[in-house]
Amino acid sequence: MKDFNRLKEECLREIADCGIEIGQVKSWTINSRAMSRWGQCRKEVDGTFSIQISDRLLEDDRITEKACKETIIHEILHTCKGCMTHQGKWKTYADMMNLRYGYNIKRITRGEEKGVENYKPKQMAVKYIMTCGGCGATIYRKRSSKFTRNYRNYSCTRCGAVAWSRKTVK
């Protein structure tokens, strides 16, 4: 398993060396539940940020430390002012890091690009399958929510019909 704290500190130092000012990160979490993402940056109500990194990056020996750092830096760059999207300043900063350190920081990275051949994200355990009676659109949910409990009150965004049916998978 890779040393997350060491990698995080290296990333913070490299970003500072490029003269990029980051926002305040309130919490760092290793996420073992994420199904299809490598990381996530969330802006909190108080203006600080919470960053989650997938445990798969740290535990899979096929994924290099450089690939881990690319994801960590990707998420840290979202804390910069005006950088919550993958455009404008965020893209400029990502390009700066790529040029200076030889990274491949971009919007989306597939498993193969992380060094994992034939990589498949964790499969989601679906519990609810919602089907629109109007157009046949299908929505999958793994947890109970307002929508799965009160589906008869929701209209379809595709056709506007209020005709959902629900199937519960055991």
C-alpha positions, -999 to 999 in steps of 0.1 A, spaced: 0 0 0 13 34 -9 19 61 17 -9 85 11 4 112 35 38 113 18 22 115 -16 -2 143 -5 27 163 9 47 159 -23 17 171 -43 11 201 -21 48 211 -24 49 207 -62 18 228 -65 33 255 -43 65 254 -63 45 263 -94 31 294 -76 -5 281 -75 -25 292 -45 -49 265 -33 -79 267 -10 -82 254 25 -87 216 27 -106 207 58 -106 170 54 -89 142 35 -106 108 32 -97 75 17 -129 63 1 -135 26 -1 -171 29 -14 -165 49 -46 -175 27 -76 -163 45 -106 -142 76 -96 -106 80 -86 -112 111 -64 -136 139 -55 -134 174 -42 -163 190 -25 -167 226 -14 -183 229 21 -207 256 32 -179 273 52 -158 277 20 -133 249 29 -129 218 9 -131 180 15 -111 157 -7 -117 120 -11 -93 96 -28 -102 61 -39 -86 33 -19 -80 15 -52 -53 40 -61 -34 33 -30 -39 -5 -27 -35 -16 -63 3 -23 -69 -2 -19 -106 -10 18 -102 22 39 -99 28 66 -74 29 91 -103 -6 80 -113 -18 85 -77 -2 119 -75 -20 129 -108 -54 122 -91 -44 139 -58 -32 170 -77 -63 169 -99 -85 172 -68 -63 198 -50 -65 220 -81 -103 221 -77 -97 240 -44 -82 270 -63 -104 300 -68 -126 296 -98 -115 260 -104 -144 238 -95 -150 229 -132 -125 213 -156 -122 245 -177 -105 279 -176 -81 283 -147 -83 246 -136 -72 235 -171 -44 261 -171 -31 249 -138 -34 213 -149 -14 221 -180 13 239 -159 17 208 -137 18 185 -167 45 206 -184 67 210 -153 64 175 -138 55 153 -168 21 144 -154 -11 136 -174 -37 155 -154 -69 158 -172 -107 157 -167 -112 119 -170 -87 91 -166 -95 55 -175 -80 25 -157 -57 17 -186 -42 52 -183 -34 45 -146 -15 14 -157 -42 -12 -150 -49 -33 -181 -85 -45 -186 -95 -24 -156 -132 -25 -147 -147 -3 -120 -164 -19 -91 -199 -31 -100 -227 -13 -83 -251 -35 -63 -284 -24 -77 -314 -27 -54 -340 -7 -73 -348 -6 -110 -372 22 -120 -388 21 -155 -408 49 -171 -442 36 -185 -442 63 -211 -408 59 -229 -392 30 -212 -363 50 -197 -346 30 -169 -330 43 -138 -309 22 -114 -305 29 -77 -285 11 -50 -301 28 -20 -335 39 -9 -342 76 -16 -372 100 -19 -374 90 -56 -375 52 -49 -400 56 -21 -423 82 -39 -417 73 -75 -454 78 -84 -450 115 -77 -421 121 -102 -423 127 -139 -399 114 -165 -373 140 -177 -374 125 -212 -411 122 -220 -428 139 -190 -450 109 -181 -458 102 -145 -459 65 -149 -429 49 -131 -428 13 -121 -404 0 -95 -387 -34 -93 -368 -43 -62 -338 -66 -67 -329 -90 -39 
